[in-house]
Amino acid sequence: MSLRAVGILGTGKYVPEKILTNHDLEQMVETNDEWIVTRTGIRERRIASPEEATSDLALKASEEALRSAGVAAEDLDLIIVATVTPDKFFPSTACLLQDRLGARKAAAYDLSAACSGFIYGLANASSMIAGGMYKHVLVVGAECLSRITDYTDRNTCILFGDGAGAVVLGPVAEGRGFRSFELGADGSGGELLKIDGGGSRIPSDKDSVAQNRHYIQMAGSEVFKFAVRIMGNAAEEALRKAGIAKSDIDLLVPHQANIRIIQSSLNRLELAEDKCMINLDKYGNVSAASIPIALAEAVEQGKVSDGDCIVLVGFGGGLTWGATVLIW
């Protein structure tokens, strides 16, 4: 049986209205705008309102992606939501989203691979469509990281924001769509980026809350070194699998974590900055949502054309990483 070509039919994004600037953070912790911009490239980030949860952000991004694709919610076969900030342990955020979209025939599940989650989701969805199991799959990256950020920790609170991005996948013309995937994990680095509390190892109780064990903890310098190495490695391996040269890349859409990590990837891939989608100055690190938000904005801004070679690449807690090459 020959595999179907699978590509992205439509994109969508949603970010909350509230903006938290570096100057706002100066009033909260000992930091300053120049220090944050120099080390991260981030100037502001979006924060969900008290009434908004991850499924609310996902819904708006998904509705936009469905309109963009010209696909009705009733025609979706599967919904995958990549997130580390689900509305609740269960039911999954994907099931909540399925109900609100009216996607009655769609299966639905959440996927947890931190900032790499969206690319993991694309790989899952693409293989199911290619093999003929499904025709249309909605893949969403959505996060409310402000709910798990300690705003007294100046090392982490400057980094994270909230938002959602979504894509609809389906069959495309031969020669278009996803050409390769590279996924990986190194669980030995799990302690470098984590939340301890709330699971079966350290259940939620008054002690875990008092000890701030429900917030993101990160060994920043170690994660930085890992990211600089793995982003280039993953992108190069995906290109090798696709049989595509670095010089053929039209647009790089990297995980938006740190401008120095992105610049390192550009150097490794021998790309000019104008061939890279960068928006972390506006949104910060939105974990699984960062790549789909950046891709949706690239489409909005006319940076993506028919036949373009696009590389998506990210890394995250786990530790995990993922990259994909697609022809638009």
C-alpha positions in Angstrom: 0.0 0.0 0.0 1.4 3.4 -1.0 1.3 6.1 1.6 -0.6 9.3 1.1 1.2 12.7 1.0 0.1 14.6 4.1 0.4 18.4 4.7 -1.0 21.4 6.5 -4.3 22.6 5.1 -4.8 25.5 7.5 -3.3 27.4 10.4 -4.7 29.4 13.3 -3.5 31.1 16.5 -4.9 32.8 19.6 -3.1 34.9 22.2 -4.8 36.5 25.3 -5.3 40.2 25.4 -3.3 40.9 28.6 0.3 41.9 27.9 3.0 41.5 30.6 6.0 43.6 29.7 9.6 43.5 31.0 8.9 46.8 32.7 5.9 45.2 34.5 8.3 42.4 35.7 10.7 45.1 37.0 8.0 45.9 39.6 7.6 42.2 40.6 11.2 40.8 40.8 14.7 42.1 40.8 15.4 42.3 37.0 15.3 44.9 34.2 14.3 45.2 30.6 17.9 45.4 29.2 19.0 42.3 31.1 16.0 40.3 29.9 16.3 41.4 26.2 20.0 40.9 26.1 19.8 37.3 27.4 16.5 36.1 26.0 15.3 38.5 23.3 11.9 38.6 25.1 10.2 42.0 25.5 6.7 41.0 26.5 4.4 38.0 26.9 0.6 37.3 26.9 -1.2 36.2 30.1 -4.6 34.5 30.1 -7.4 36.1 32.0 -8.7 34.4 35.2 -11.7 33.2 33.2 -9.5 31.6 30.5 -8.1 28.0 30.6 -6.1 26.1 28.1 -9.2 24.7 26.3 -10.5 28.3 25.8 -7.2 29.3 24.0 -7.2 26.1 22.0 -10.8 26.6 20.9 -10.1 30.0 19.3 -7.0 28.9 17.6 -8.7 25.7 16.3 -11.7 27.6 14.9 -9.3 29.9 12.9 -7.4 26.8 11.6 -10.6 25.1 10.5 -11.7 28.3 8.6 -8.3 28.6 7.0 -8.4 24.9 5.9 -12.0 25.0 4.7 -12.7 22.0 6.8 -15.8 21.6 9.0 -15.4 20.4 12.6 -17.8 17.6 11.8 -15.3 16.3 9.3 -12.4 15.9 11.8 -11.4 12.4 12.5 -9.0 13.1 15.4 -8.0 15.9 17.7 -4.5 16.0 19.4 -3.8 18.7 21.9 -0.1 19.1 22.9 0.0 20.7 26.4 1.6 20.6 29.8 -1.1 22.8 31.3 -4.4 20.8 30.7 -7.6 22.2 32.1 -7.6 19.2 34.5 -6.0 15.8 34.8 -8.9 14.3 32.9 -11.0 14.4 30.8 -8.3 15.5 28.4 -8.2 19.0 27.0 -8.7 17.5 23.6 -12.0 15.9 24.7 -13.2 19.3 26.1 -12.2 20.9 22.8 -13.9 18.2 20.7 -17.2 18.9 22.5 -17.0 22.6 22.1 -16.1 22.4 18.4 -18.9 19.9 17.7 -16.4 17.5 16.2 -18.6 14.5 17.0 -16.9 11.8 15.1 -13.4 12.8 16.1 -11.3 10.7 18.5 -9.3 12.9 20.9 -6.3 12.8 23.2 -3.7 15.0 24.9 0.0 14.6 24.3 2.7 15.6 26.8 6.2 16.3 25.4 6.5 19.8 26.8 7.8 22.3 24.2 8.4 19.5 21.6 4.8 18.4 21.9 3.4 20.1 18.8 6.0 18.3 16.5 5.3 15.0 18.3 1.6 15.7 17.5 2.3 16.4 13.9 4.2 13.1 13.6 1.3 11.2 15.2 -1.3 12.8 13.0 0.8 12.6 9.8 1.4 8.8 10.1 -2.3 8.1 10.7 -3.4 10.1 7.6 -0.6 8.7 5.5 -1.6 5.1 6.3 -5.3 5.8 5.5 -6.6 5.5 9.0 -7.9 9.1 9.1 -8.3 12.0 6.6 -8.5 15.2 8.6 -6.7 15.7 12.0 -6.5 18.8 14.1 -3.2 19.3 16.0 -3.1 22.0 18.6 -0.4 23.3 20.9 -1.9 25.3 23.8 -0.6 26.5 27.1 -1.4 28.6 30.1 2.1 28.6 31.5 1.3 31.6 33.7 -0.6 29.2 36.0 2.6 27.2 36.7 5.1 30.0 36.8 6.5 31.3 40.1 6.5 35.1 39.8 9.0 35.4 42.6 11.6 33.4 40.7 13.3 35.9 38.4 15.1 33.1 36.5 11.9 31.6 35.1 9.1 34.2 35.4 10.7 36.3 32.6 10.5 33.5 30.1 6.9 32.1 29.9 3.6 33.2 28.4 0.2 31.9 27.3 -1.3 31.2 23.9 -2.4 28.5 21.4 -1.7 27.6 17.8 -3.4 25.0 15.7 -3.2 23.3 12.3 -5.4 21.0 10.3 -3.7 18.2 8.5 -4.9 16.3 5.5 -4.0 14.7 2.2 -2.1 16.9 -0.2 -0.7 16.6 -3.8 2.2 14.3 -4.3 5.5 16.0 -3.7 4.0 18.3 -1.1 3.6 18.0 2.7 5.8 16.3 5.3 9.0 14.8 4.0 10.6 13.6 7.3 10.4 13.6 11.1 13.1 13.4 13.7 11.9 12.8 17.3 14.0 12.1 20.4 14.1 12.0 24.1 16.7 11.8 26.9 15.0 11.1 30.2 18.3 11.3 32.1 17.8 15.1 31.8 14.3 15.1 33.2 15.4 16.9 36.4 16.7 19.9 34.4 13.2 21.2 33.6 10.3 20.0 35.6 7.3 20.4 37.9 7.6 18.1 40.9 4.2 18.4 42.6 0.7 17.3 41.6 1.4 13.8 40.3 1.5 10.3 41.9 5.0 10.8 43.2 4.4 14.0 45.1 0.6 14.4 45.4 -1.0 17.8 45.9 -1.2 18.6 49.6 -0.6 21.6 51.9 3.1 20.7 52.1 3.7 20.5 48.4 1.9 23.8 47.9 3.9 25.5 50.7 7.1 24.3 49.2 6.3 25.8 45.8 6.5 22.3 44.1 3.7 23.1 41.6 5.8 25.6 39.7 8.3 25.3 36.8 11.8 24.6 38.0 14.6 24.9 35.5 18.4 24.5 35.5 18.8 27.3 33.0 22.4 27.0 31.9 22.2 23.2 31.4 19.0 23.5 29.4 20.6 26.2 27.3 23.6 24.0 26.5 21.3 21.1 25.6 19.1 23.3 23.4 22.0 24.8 21.4 23.3 21.3 20.6 20.0 19.5 20.0 18.2 22.1 17.8 20.9 22.0 15.1 21.3 18.2 15.4 17.5 17.5 15.1 17.1 19.9 12.1 20.1 18.4 10.3 18.9 14.9 10.8 15.4 15.7 9.5 17.0 17.3 6.4 19.2 14.2 5.9 16.1 11.9 6.1 14.3 14.2 3.6 17.2 14.3 1.2 17.1 18.1 1.3 20.1 20.4 1.6 20.4 23.3 4.1 20.6 25.7 1.2 17.1 24.6 0.1 15.4 25.8 3.3 13.1 28.7 2.6 11.9 29.2 6.2 13.0 28.0 9.6 10.3 28.0 12.3 12.0 27.2 15.6 10.7 26.9 19.1 10.7 30.4 20.6 12.6 30.0 23.8 15.7 32.2 23.6 17.1 34.4 20.8 20.6 33.1 21.4 19.4 29.5 20.9 17.7 30.5 17.6 20.8 32.4 16.4 22.9 29.3 17.1 20.5 27.2 15.0 20.7 29.7 12.1 24.5 29.5 12.3 24.4 25.7 12.3 22.1 25.7 9.3 23.9 28.5 7.5 20.8 30.6 7.2 20.3 34.3 7.2 17.9 35.7 9.9 15.4 36.7 7.2 14.8 33.0 6.6 13.7 32.5 10.2 10.3 33.2 11.8 11.0 35.0 15.2 8.3 36.3 17.4 9.5 35.5 20.9 9.9 39.2 21.6 6.1 39.5 21.6 5.1 36.2 23.3 8.0 34.7 25.1 8.2 30.9 25.5 4.7 29.4 25.0 6.0 25.8 25.2 3.9 23.5 22.8 2.1 26.6 21.4 5.2 28.5 20.3 5.9 26.8 17.0 2.2 26.7 15.7 1.8 30.4 16.7 4.9 31.3 14.8 3.9 29.3 11.8 0.4 30.9 11.8 2.0 34.3 11.9 4.4 33.4 9.1 1.4 32.5 7.0 -0.4 35.7 7.9 2.6 37.8 7.0 3.1 36.2 3.6 6.4 34.5 4.5 5.2 31.2 3.3 4.6 30.4 -0.4 3.5 27.4 -2.3 6.4 25.0 -2.8 8.5 26.5 0.0 10.7 24.1 2.1 9.9 24.7 5.8 11.7 23.3 8.8 10.0 23.2 12.2 12.3 22.4 15.1 12.0 22.4 18.9 13.2 21.1 22.2 11.6 20.8 25.7 11.4 19.2 29.1 11.7 15.4 29.2 14.2 16.1 27.8 12.6 15.9 24.3 13.3 17.2 20.8 11.6 17.1 17.4 12.0 18.4 13.9 10.2 18.1 10.6 10.7 19.1 7.0 7.7 19.9 4.8 7.0 21.3 1.4 4.2 23.8 1.6 
